[in-house]
Amino acid sequence: MEPERERTGRAPKRGKKRRRVANQLVGAAEAMRARWDLEERQQPEAKKARLSTILFAENCEITHGQLCELLKYAVLGKSSVPKPSWCQLFHQNHLNNVVVFILQGMSQLHFYRFYLEFGFLRKAFRHKFRLPPPSSDFLADIIGLQRKKKIGDLSKTMEGSLPSVSSKVSISPQNDPIIQKYGSKKVGLTRCLLTKEEMKAYHFPLQGFPDCENFVPTKCNGSITDNSPLFGLDCEMCLTSKGRELTRISLVAEGGCCVMDELVKPDNKIVDYLTSFSGITKKILNPVTTKLKDVQRQLKALLPPDAVLVGHSLDLDLRALKMIHPYVIDTSLLYVREQGRRFKLKFLAKTILGKDIQCPDRLGHDAIEDARTTLELARYFLKYGPKKIAELNLETVASHQELQAAGQEPRNTAEVVQQLNAGVLECLDSLGQKLLFLTREADASELSSSKTCQTIKCLSNKEVLEQARVEIPLFPFSIVQFSFEPFSPNLTEEMNKRMLIKWTEMSTVYAGPFSKNCNLRALKKLFKSFGPVRSMTLVLETHQPHLCIQYEVLEAAQLAIESLDGILVEGACIKVQRPVTELTLDCDTLVNELEHDSENRGTIYLSGVRETFKEHLLQRSSLFLGLEAVILPKDLKSGKQKKYCFLRFKTFGRAQRALDILTGKDWKLKGRHALTPRHLQAWLRGLPLESRRPPGLRVIPPPSEQEALQMLKVDHPKIAAWRWGRKIGKLYHSLCPGTLCLILLPGTKRQKLSSLLICCSTHGSLSGLGLMGIKDEEESSTPNMCL
């Protein structure tokens, strides 16, 4: 098999909610992974711990349990615990310390209401993510003090054999992703076929797509039934000057007989035979005269009209063949895994079928064996159904085998249970280390009573800070908790209103004056070219007409101002500006700071994209090195792709180069650097429409806030954000390089609020916010980026 198919980052579809996220999170990034790998080899970097969090692209909510996953992995590494499912921590062994700062009483609302005050935090940490509102004990959740249910007897799994149906499992089979997708009853062959939408989402070649113009259809257009014939397909590829090309194809019929096994000579110069995966060498391929067109012709003749192709990551095989086939079963998507990952073919073969394939003592993979294995896996699924497969608890078995692969196989089942369910304290204890917990005395929690935790209780936040400077260097893992007064319900509601109003006004522009006989249709088309418009009205109160345009996204409004202010339109010089209110007085400052936010610096906004944009982008992928994610928003009602997108790159320089290309004469798109972090944009969309006001109306701060600002009380939220943002920044700079640092604003629990606030948040609570980075890694990749 190809190295590409052994990766596990691409997300399968699991119901409507998961499907929407999966389509937008990692599609383009996965398609370009091979090019990134090549780029990394060309530009080697010194080994140091670093983070990759592509999943943040589409506002993923990171649960407290997922935070615990990361913290355990940061302590022990892959030798002892499974990797976190939502991000990647590279070179964990080069990590020196872990420090978690908790700003108790603060939420995502604090961060964005006082965005300019949190100067250090927004500039230093590129990785920002949304947290759910806190439960009864936030600390216990992220440290793993609340034990999970014990896993039952997995002795047969430990031996590598097929677990029996009677084996007890830790998770109800009804929660298994396979059950969630297919139900518990047996399914027929047609139910296992990928739909056209799924094939499109997973980059299968399809008729009419721009990147498939020269692809050959298999001519299979017969009526598919549950009795249609299955054919196992596997291809091996090499790397040529033009990319990956076919070197071998194996086709196995349903009875297990190999009906086609051909070596193929690529058309272009071979750069890498990928022998360790394909088994193909220069000596083997030299005498071969068969070309791709010969294989295509032979395959078309072999397959009956209702043939169903079965493979593992079959999209890669069909693209190597440059062929289009409508009826496919992909075993990497059939056996659905948690968190959008995929099981490896080797793992499924061993766990489901009890057979060893892709053995390390062989030179490369056996394509016939792999093709036959995918066929057997499909037949097993059809014979026994989703319920039996769910009872095997594949996720637990996979986690155990990951431990085995790391070279530290547990001695018995109890030890497996302990490792899979251990919290951070147990992980530290296994290394003979302790956790440092610094907190105010009044806020001490269950963590304080643990023997493996060194707790220092302080009288104030100031004392917590002073102790942190002294104690943190002495401990490999530290939690520093500051406590602040949460917003009152009335102030919270008012701040929610003002946040939405402010962003609405910042996303609104007035343009004019225009002549009384201006071409209104042409003007509307002009302003819509910068991005999606929520509303557009003609203002007739002025001597000459003006337009009021309210955009859906801040980037579109800013782009319109930058592009049109002061230009001639129909012979008249127009002015394009925002409404001037007390909430937009600092707008220019805020826009400038948003553009330099570490999360936004590598992201660009584009308007005017078509449905085929993503495919066109992938075709020209060599122009866009370092692309991490393509975010294509969809209309929530119609499901159609909107005409704008965001592209996220590894560095500011690569984002700038891509912007220059995409706004040039070949692509003819309009764009600029991003301004709105994704989780903020989604949060603003979730606020109720009733709280919006017409531009220009004045909002008077409530008396309590006015008085607090006039008196400059230290405990006012705005002042606290400014003071403690700076203090944490100074403490951060004193940490040693290679320190994993998390800043957590846990959110606030449910309070009895008005109906407005309850609509704005989960059951009346406020969502939290997380910021994450590794010292030195973030400093080298965020500030002072050059083109």
N, C-alpha and C positions, 0 to 999 in steps of 0.2 A: 504494500500500500504506500501511497505518497505520504511524506511527512506532514503535509497540510491536513490530511484527514485525521491525524492523531490528536489534533488540537481540540480543545473542548470549550471554546468561548462563544460559539454561535448559538443564539437562543431559538429554541423550537417554539411552536405555537401551542398555547395552552389556554384556550378560551379567549374571549374578546379582549379582556383587559391585558393579559399577558401578551397577546398577539400584537397589540398596538405598540407596546414598549419594545418587544423583540424586533419588530420591523425597523425601528429607528435607531436602536442603540448601537448595534455592532455590525450591521450589514456591510458597509463600505470598508470598515476597518479590517474585518476578516478577509475580504476579498484581496486586500493589499498586503496581508501579513507577510507573504513570501518576499515582496519587494522591500519591506521594512527590514527583514532579516538580512537581506543582501546589503542593505545600506548600513546596518549595524556592523557587518563584517568589514565594510570598507572604511568605517570611521570608528575604530575601537576606542572605548573609553575605559578609564581606570575603574576597577571594580569598587563600587560603593553602593550602599543600600539606596534604593529608589522605589518610587511608587508609580503604578499605572492604574488609572481609575476612569477608563472610557465609559463605564456604566453610568457615570454622573451626567452624561450628555443629555439625557431625557428625564431629569428630575426624579431619579430613583429615590425612594424612601428607604433609608438604611435602618433596619431594626436594631434594637438593643442586642439581640442575640447575634446578629452579624457583626456588630462592633466587638463583641466578646470573641468571635472567631478570629478577627484580626489580631486582637491583643494576645490571645494564646499563641498564634503563629509567630508573632513578634518575639515572644519569650522563648519558644522551643524550636521553631523552624520546622521544615517539612519532614525532618527525621522522626518526629514524634506525634504531630497532629496534622490533620488534613489542611490543605491550603484554604484560605478564605474564599468564599464563593463569589464575592462581589468586587474584589480588587486584587491586584497583584503586588506583592512585596518582593522585589528582586534583591538577591544577595543579603538575605536576612542575617547571615553570619557576620556581616560587616556593620550590623546595627549595634550601637554602643549602649544606648539607654532608651527607655520609654517614659514619657512624661505626659500625663493627662491633666489638663486644666478644666475644671468644672465651674461654670459661672451660674451657680444655683439661683433660680428666680428669673433668669433671662431666657428669652425665646427668639425665634426668627424675627418676630416683630421688633424686638429691641434693636437687632442688628441693622435692619433696613430703615427703621424710623430714625436712627441716629447713625446712619451710614458714614457720614463725613467724620464723625467723632471716633469711629473704630478704624483710624487710619492704618495702624500697623497690621492689624489682623487681616484686613481685606487685601493688603499689598503683599503680605508674606506667604499666604497659603493659597496655592492654586486649587487645591482639592476641597471643594465645599459640597456639602450634601445635607439633605433634609432628614430630620429625625421625627419620629412620631411623638405625640405628647407623652410625658413620663407616666409610668405606672406607679404603683405604691412605693417602690424602692428602686429608683433609677440606678444607684450605685450597685445594688445586688444584681440587677439585670446585666449591666455591662461587664461585671467581673465574673458573673456566672455562679453566684452563691446559691441561687435557686436551682436545685438539682432536677434534671430531667428524669422521666420514667426509665427504669432499668430495661436494658435490652435482654431478651430471653436467650434461650439456648442457641448458640451459633457454632456449636462444636464442629458440625459438618462443614460449615462455611470456612472455619479456620483451616480445615484440611484441604481446602480448594475444591471440594466436590460439590455437586448440586445440592442445595439445601432442600430438605423435605418440605412438603406442603404443610406439615404439622408444626414446623418450627415456629416458635413464638417470636413476634417482632415488636419493636418499640413503637412503631407508628401504625395506626389503623390503616389497613389496605385501602380504605375509602379515600384516604388522603394522598395515596400514591399518585404521581402525575400521570401514570398510564391509565389508571382508573378515571381520573378527572378528564382525560381526553377521550377515551373510548367507552367508558362505562364498565360495568362488571361482567356483562354477558359476552359470550363469544361473538366475534364479528366475522363477516365474510371478506373475501379478497377485495371487493370494490371499496369497502370502508377503509382499507389500509392504504389505498392509493393517495398520493399527494394531490391536493386540489390545484387548480391553476393559480389561485392566489398564493398558496404555499410554495409552489414552484417559482413563482415570481419573487417571493420574499427571500428564498434561499438560492437565488441566482442560477436556477436551471435555465438552459437555453430554450427560448420560446420563439415561435413564429412571429415575425414582424418586429422583433426587438432590434434596435440599431446595431448592437454588438453581435448579432447573429445573422447578418445579411448573407454571409457565405456559407452558412451551416446547411447541411443536407438533411432533409426529413427522412425518417425510416419508412414512410409510406404505410405505417400502421394506423389505420383509421377504422378498424372494425368495431363492432359492438362488444363492450366489455361485460363479462358476467363473473360470478364467483367461481366458475369453472375454466376461466381463461388460463392459458399456459404461462408458467413463470420461467424466466431465464435469468440465471445469476451472471452478472457482468463485473469484471474488474480490469482496470487498465493500469499500466505503469508508464511513467513519464520520465523524461530527462529535461535538463535545462539547456536551452539553446540561446542564440543571440537574439531571438524574437520572443523569448519566454518559454513556458513549458510546452513540450510537444510529445506526442505518443511514441512509445517504443515497444509496447506489447499490449495485446488485447486477448482476454480469455472469456469465453462464453460457455456456460454450463446449462444444460437442459434440466428439466424438473426431476428426472430420474437420477441425476448426478453425473450423467455422461457429458464429457467435454465435446462440444460440437464445433468449437473454433478456438484456436490458440496460435496467434500470429505475432512474429516479431516485425517491427515497422521501422523503416529508415526515415528519420526526420528530414524535412526539406531544408532546414537551416543548420548552420554550424553548431555542433554540440559544445557547450561550455562545461557542463557537469552531468555525468551519467547518473548521478544519484544512486550509485551502486548499492549502498547500504540499505536502501529501501527497495529498489527495483530489481536488484540482482543482475542488471544489465551492465556489461563492460564493453569497451571498444572492440575487443577481440570477438565477442559474441555478435556484435552488430555489423562489423565490417562486411561480411559476405551477403548481408540481407539486401534484397532489391525491392521488397514489398513497400509500397508507399501508402499514404493515408487514403488516397482515393480508391485504392484497391480494397482496402479494408471496408470502407464505406459501402462499396458496391456489394461486397460479399455479405455484409451484415444485413443489408436491405433484402437480399435474396433469401437469407436464412430465416428471418423473423416472419411469423404468420401475422395476419392483419390485427389480431387481438392479443398480441404478445405483451406481457408485462415484464419490464426489466427490474431486477432486484440488485441492489448494491449498497455499499457503505460509503456515504458522502458521494452519491452517484452524480451530483452536479459536476464534480471535477472530471469524472470519467467521460461524461457526455461532451463536455467542453474540449477535452483532449481529442475526442473523436470528431469534433465539429459536426455533431449530429443533434437533431431534435427528435425527441420521442415523448408522446403525450402521457403514457401510462407507466408510472414508476412507483416502486416501494423502496424507500431509503431506510435501511435498518438503523442508521444513526438517529433518525427521527421517529422511527416506529417504536423503539424502546426509549421512551421519553425519560430524561433525567431532571433532577432538581436544578433550580437556578439557571436554566437555559444552557446547561452544559450537555455534552454528549458522552456516552460510553464508548470506549474503544472497541474495535472489532475483536481484538485479542481477548479482552475481558469478557465480552458477551459469549464468545466461543467457549471459554473455559467454564463460566458460571452457568450458562444455560444448557450448553451441549456437552460439557465435560470433555472437550477436546483442546489440545494444545496446538496453536498455530503461530506463525511468525517467530519461530524459535531462534534464540540468539546465536546458536551454533551454525545457522544457515547463512549463506550469502544472499541477503535480500529476502523479500517476500515471495511466496509462491502464488502467482496470480490465479491459477486454477483452484488452488486450495481456498483462497480468499473468496473467490466467486461462489464456490460450492458452499462455503460457510454462510454467506449472506442468504443463500437460497434456503438452507436448513433453518436458519433463524426465522425467516418469514413463515416457513411451513410450521414451525413450532408455535409461533404466535397464533396462527390460524387454527391449529389443532387444539391447543390448551386454553386460549383466551386470555384476556387481560387480568382476570382475577387471580389465576395461578401465578402469573408473572409478578403481580404485586405482592403476593405472599412470599416470594423469594427474597424480598427486601434488598433489591440490587444496590441501593444507595449505601446501605450499611456494609455490604460485602465489598463494594468499591472502596469505601473509606479504609477498611481493614487492609485491602491489597495495596493501597497507597502507602500504608505504613510498612508493609512487607517490602515494597519496591525501594523504600528509603533505607532499608537495611536494619530496621529495628523491629522485628516481628515480636509482638507481645507473646508472653509465655502461655497464657490461657485466656479463656473467654472473659473472666472477670477483669483481667487487665485491659482487654479491648474496651469493655464497657467503661472502665475508669478513664482511659485516655480519651475516648470519644465524648464523654460527658464531664470531664474535669473542668473546673473554672480556672481563672488566672492564678488564684492563690495556690491551688494544687500544682499547677505547672511550675510556679516559682519554687514551691517546696521541694519538688522533685529534683531541682538543681541546687538545693541547699541555700536558697535565697529568700529574702523577705521583701514584702511590699511596704513602701512608705506612704502613709496616709496623713495628710495635713489638712486640718479642718477647724472651724470654730467649734468651741465646746458645745454650744447649743445644737449643733447640727451633726453630732456624732451619730453614726448609724450602726447597723449590724456588723459592718466591716470592722469596727473598732474592737470587737470582742474576739476576733480571730487571733490565734497564736502565731500565725505566719504573717501577720500584719503589724508593722511598727507604727502606731498611731500617736500623733502629736496634736493635742488639743490646744487651741489658741483662743484668746479673748476677743480678737478682732480680725478683720481682713488684713489690716496692716501687719499684724503679728504673723499671720499665715505667710504673707509675702516675705517677711524678714527671715522666718525659719526656712522657707523654701530655698533661699539663696545659700544657706549653710548646709542643709541636709540633702538636697537633691543629688549632688555629686557623689554621695556615699551609697546610693541605692540604684540598682539597675532598673527598677520600675517604681514610679512615683505617681500618686494622685494628689493634686492640689485643688482643694475646693474652696472657692470664694462664695459668699452668700450675699444676696441683694434682695431688697424688698420688691416683691412682684408688683406689677401695675394693679391699681384698683380697677374693678369692673368698669366703672364709668370712663376712666382714662383709657383703658384698653379699647373700649368701643370707639371712643373719639379718635384714637390713633389709627385704628383700622380704617375709619372713614377718611382720615386725612391722607393716609398712604395711598389709597386708591384715587382720591381726588388729585393728589399731587402728580401721580403717574399719568392720569388721564389728561391733565392740563399740559404736562410736559410732552405728551404724545399728540397734542393738538396744535395746529398752525393756522394763522390767518394770512391770506395772500391777497395782494391787490395793490393799487386799484386797477380794475379792468374797465374797458369801454362798455357802454350800455348795450352795444350790439355785438359783444364778444361771442366767440364760438364756445358755448358752454360745454358741449360734448368733447371738444378737443382738450379743453382745460381739465375736465374730469379724467380723461385718458392720461394726460400728462402727470397729474398728481398720483394716480393709481399706479403709475410705473415705478414708484419708489417703495411700494409695499401695500399690504392689505388695508383697506379703508373701512372703518366702522361706520362713519357717517360723513356726509358732505353737504353743507347747506350754503345757500346764497345769502349774503348779508347785504341788505338794501338800506340800512340805517345811515350809511355814509353817503357822501356826495356822489361817489362812483362805486359801483358794486365791488364787493370783496367775497372771497370764499373762506369758509371755515371748514377745515378738514381734520377729522379726528381719526388718527391711525390706530391700528391694533397693537403695533409694537413701537417702542421708542426709537429704534434704529431708523424706521421709515420716516418719522417726523424729522429727525436730525439730518437725514440724507436729503430730504426735500429743502430744508433750510440752507444747507451747505451748497446745494446745486442750483437753487433758483433765486435766492435772495440777491437783488440788484440786477437781474438780467432783463433783457427786453422781451416782452411778450406782446405780440400784435402791435408793435410800435411804441409801447409804453413800458417804462421801467417800473417793475413791481418790487414790493417789499414782502418778504416771507418771514414771519416772526411768531413767537409763542404769545399767548395771552399773558399780560403782566398782572400777577396777583401776589399776595404775600407768600404763597407756596411756591412760586416760580422765580422769586428774586435771586436765589442762589443756583438757578438752573444751569448756567454755564459752568460754574464750579463743579456741580454734581456730575454733569455729563463728562467733563474732563477726568474726574476721579473714577467714574465708571469705566471709561475707556482704558484706564491704567490699572484697573482691578486685575489681580493675577489670574483670575479665572477667565477674564475676557480677553486678555492680551494675545492669546493664541487662537481666538475665534473670530471669524468674519461672517457678516450678514450679506446675503445676496437676494435681490429682487428680480423677478422676471423669469424664474426657472420654470421649465416645462416638466411634464411627467417623465420624459425620457432623459432628464438631466443626469440622474444618478448613473444610468447606463453609459451615457456619453462621458461622464467623469471617469468611470472605471476604464473606459477605452483609452483615455489619455492619462492614465495613472502615473506615467513617468514624469509628468509635469508637476505633480502634486505630492512630492515626497514629504513624509512626516504627517500625513493626514490620519487623524485618530478617529474621527466620527463624522458622519453626514446626518444632520438632523432635519428631517423633512416633515414639518407639522402638517396635520390633517384636520379638516373640518370635523368637529365632533358629531354633527348631525348627519351629514352626507357621507362622511368617510373619505372624501376626495382630497387629494394632495393640494395644499395651498401653493401659491405662486412665489413663495419665498423659502429660504432655507438658511441654516447655519452650518458652517464647516469648522471643525475644531482641529488644530494642528499642534504638533509638539512644541514649537517655538514661535515667538512673534515674527522672527525673520521669515520663516516658511509661510506663515499666514499672510504676510505682506506680499511676498512674491506671488502667491496664489491669487491674491486680490488684484494685483497688477495684471495678471494673465486673464482672469475672468471678467474684468471690466474693460478689457481691450477690444480691438475690432473683431477678433475671431469669435468671441463668446457673446459680446454685446449685452452684458448684464450690468446692473447697477448694484453698488455695494459699498460697504465701509466696515470698519472694525466693530465688533459687537459691543453693546452697552448693557444688556440686561442678562444677568445670570439666569440660567434655565429654571432653577427652583423658585426664584423670585417671580419670574414671568408666570409660571404655573400657579403660584400662590395668588398673584393679583387677578388672574383669570377666575379664580375660585371665589373671590369676594362678590357679594350680591350687587346686582345692578342698581338696587334702590338707593345705595349710598352715594351714587354718582351725582354730581350737580352740574348745571350748565356752566361753562367757562366764565370766569369773571366774578362770580358771587363770592362774597367775603366770608371766611370762617374765622370766628373769634375764639382764641384758645380759652378753655374753661378757666375760671378764676384760680383754681388750685394750681394749675400749671403756670399761669402768669405770675402769681405770687412767688412760686418756687424759683422761677427764672430770675425775677427781680432781686430776690434775696440771695441768689447764687448758693443755695444750700448744697452741701457736699453730697447729700444722699439723693439728690434729684437724679432720675434715670439718665438724663442727657449728660450731666456732669460726671456721673459714675462711669458712663460709657467712655468718656474722654480720658478720665484719670486712669481707669483700670486697663484700658486698651494700651496706654503708654507704659504702665507698670509691668504688664505681662510681656510687652515688647522688650523691655530692658532685661527681664528675667530670661526670656528666650535667647537673647544675644549672649548671655553668660553660659548657656548650655554647651556641652561639647559637641563637635561635629559628629554626624551620624546618629543624632537623637531623633527618634520618632516622636513627634509632638502632636497631640490632639487638643483642640479647644472645643469644648462641648457646652452649648447653651441648651440645657435639657428641655426647655419649654415649661409650660405651667399646667397644673392639673385643672380639672373641671371646676368652674365656679358658676354661681347662679347669675347669669348675665341676660341681657336682652336678646330678643330673637335675632337681631342683626348679627351679633357676635357668634351666636350658636351656628348660624349659617356659614360663618367665616372659618370655622375650625371644627375639628373632630369632637363632636359632643360637647362643644363649649370650651374645650381646652385649646391651648396654643401650641403649635408644632415647634419642635426644637431645631437647632442648626448645628452642624459639625464642620469644623475646619481642620485640615490635616496636612502635614508635611514632614519632611525629614530635613533637619538642619544641614546646610551646605547644598543639598540637592535643590531645594527651593530657591536659595539665594543665588545659585548659579544659573537658574533657568528662568527667573522672573524679572528682577530689576535689570535695568541698563541693557536691554536686548538691542542688538544692532541688526541692520538689514543685511 
